[in-house]
Amino acid sequence: MPVFKAHIPAGRFSSEQKRAIADALNQSLVQGLGIPERDRFIILSEHGPDELFIDPTFMDMKRDPASAMIITVLVGAHRPIEDKQKLAAAINRLVVEAVDVSPDDIFIAIIPVPNENFSFGKGELQVADGVPRW
């Protein structure tokens, strides 16, 4: 049920690397939260230097402007802080491994969404009645 949107620098990553980023994001759910592999909803958007502004040193980071990215993920609001910490760590580790960027290059925003706000299709709110099995 989580939905990823990764904002990446235009032209920096090949098609294979973009697939690797998507696979890493999907695996972060599997490894970090125990979510089924087929729960895969990922958007990658490329942005030119005049469309993606990421400070290279904020919070004492050493970001490479050519590789830095912003990853947002919508997750069920029922998740405790421990789950969010595991997810953020898994996202960072797996994306770093997948495309050889610095851990400093990955900005993550975890956005909690009430479960009743997710529809997997057919206009139905499949998990509105409670917490998903996973």
C-alpha positions as CSV (number, residue, x, y, z in Angstrom):
1,M,0.0,0.0,0.0
2,P,2.9,2.4,0.3
3,V,3.4,4.7,-2.7
4,F,6.8,6.0,-3.6
5,K,7.7,9.0,-5.6
6,A,11.4,9.5,-6.3
7,H,12.6,12.8,-7.7
8,I,15.9,12.2,-9.4
9,P,18.4,14.3,-11.5
10,A,17.6,14.2,-15.2
11,G,20.0,12.1,-17.3
12,R,22.0,10.9,-14.3
13,F,20.6,7.3,-14.2
14,S,20.3,4.8,-17.0
15,S,17.1,2.9,-17.6
16,E,18.7,-0.1,-15.8
17,Q,19.6,2.1,-12.9
18,K,16.1,3.6,-12.7
19,R,14.8,0.0,-12.6
20,A,17.3,-0.7,-9.8
21,I,16.1,2.3,-7.8
22,A,12.5,1.1,-8.2
23,D,13.5,-2.4,-7.2
24,A,15.4,-1.1,-4.2
25,L,12.4,1.0,-3.0
26,N,10.2,-2.1,-3.4
27,Q,12.6,-4.2,-1.4
28,S,12.8,-1.6,1.3
29,L,9.1,-2.4,2.0
30,V,9.7,-6.1,2.0
31,Q,12.8,-6.0,4.2
32,G,11.9,-3.0,6.4
33,L,8.2,-3.6,6.9
34,G,7.4,-7.2,5.8
35,I,5.1,-5.9,3.0
36,P,4.3,-8.3,0.1
37,E,6.6,-7.9,-2.9
38,R,3.7,-7.3,-5.3
39,D,2.6,-4.3,-3.3
40,R,4.6,-2.1,-5.7
41,F,3.5,1.4,-6.6
42,I,6.5,3.6,-7.6
43,I,6.9,6.7,-9.6
44,L,10.3,8.0,-10.8
45,S,10.4,11.6,-12.0
46,E,13.5,13.2,-13.6
47,H,14.2,16.9,-13.0
48,G,16.7,19.2,-14.6
49,P,19.0,21.5,-12.5
50,D,16.4,24.3,-12.7
51,E,13.7,22.0,-11.3
52,L,15.4,20.1,-8.5
53,F,16.9,22.2,-5.7
54,I,18.6,20.2,-2.9
55,D,21.0,22.0,-0.6
56,P,24.3,20.2,-0.7
57,T,25.2,20.7,3.0
58,F,22.0,21.2,5.0
59,M,22.1,19.1,8.2
60,D,25.9,18.6,7.8
61,M,25.5,16.4,4.7
62,K,27.9,16.3,1.7
63,R,25.4,15.9,-1.2
64,D,26.5,15.6,-4.8
65,P,24.0,17.8,-6.7
66,A,24.4,15.5,-9.7
67,S,23.2,12.5,-7.7
68,A,21.0,13.9,-4.9
69,M,17.4,12.8,-4.8
70,I,14.2,13.3,-2.9
71,I,12.1,10.2,-2.1
72,T,8.7,10.5,-0.6
73,V,6.7,7.5,0.5
74,L,3.0,7.4,1.5
75,V,2.5,4.9,4.3
76,G,-0.4,3.8,6.5
77,A,-0.8,6.1,9.4
78,H,-0.9,3.1,11.7
79,R,2.8,2.6,11.5
80,P,4.8,3.3,14.7
81,I,8.1,5.3,14.6
82,E,10.1,2.0,14.8
83,D,8.6,1.0,11.4
84,K,9.4,4.4,9.9
85,Q,13.0,4.1,11.2
86,K,13.4,0.6,9.7
87,L,11.9,1.8,6.4
88,A,14.1,4.9,6.1
89,A,17.2,2.8,6.9
90,A,16.3,0.2,4.3
91,I,15.5,2.8,1.6
92,N,18.9,4.5,2.1
93,R,20.9,1.2,2.3
94,L,19.2,-0.4,-0.7
95,V,19.3,2.7,-3.0
96,V,23.0,3.3,-2.1
97,E,23.8,-0.4,-3.0
98,A,21.7,-0.3,-6.2
99,V,23.1,2.8,-7.8
100,D,26.3,3.7,-5.9
101,V,25.3,7.1,-4.6
102,S,26.3,8.5,-1.2
103,P,24.0,7.9,1.7
104,D,24.0,11.7,2.1
105,D,22.4,12.0,-1.4
106,I,19.1,10.5,-0.4
107,F,16.5,12.8,1.3
108,I,13.4,10.8,2.5
109,A,10.0,12.1,3.5
110,I,7.7,9.5,5.1
111,I,4.1,10.7,4.8
112,P,1.5,9.0,7.0
113,V,-1.9,8.5,5.3
114,P,-5.0,7.1,7.0
115,N,-5.7,3.6,5.6
116,E,-9.2,4.6,4.4
117,N,-7.5,6.9,1.9
118,F,-6.1,4.1,-0.3
119,S,-7.8,2.5,-3.2
120,F,-6.1,-0.3,-5.1
121,G,-8.6,0.0,-7.9
122,K,-12.3,-0.4,-8.7
123,G,-13.0,2.7,-6.7
124,E,-13.0,0.7,-3.5
125,L,-11.2,1.5,-0.3
126,Q,-9.9,-2.0,0.3
127,V,-8.3,-1.4,3.7
128,A,-10.7,1.2,5.1
129,D,-12.1,-1.2,7.7
130,G,-8.8,-1.6,9.6
131,V,-5.1,-2.2,9.5
132,P,-3.8,-4.3,6.6
133,R,-2.7,-7.8,7.3
134,W,0.9,-6.7,6.7
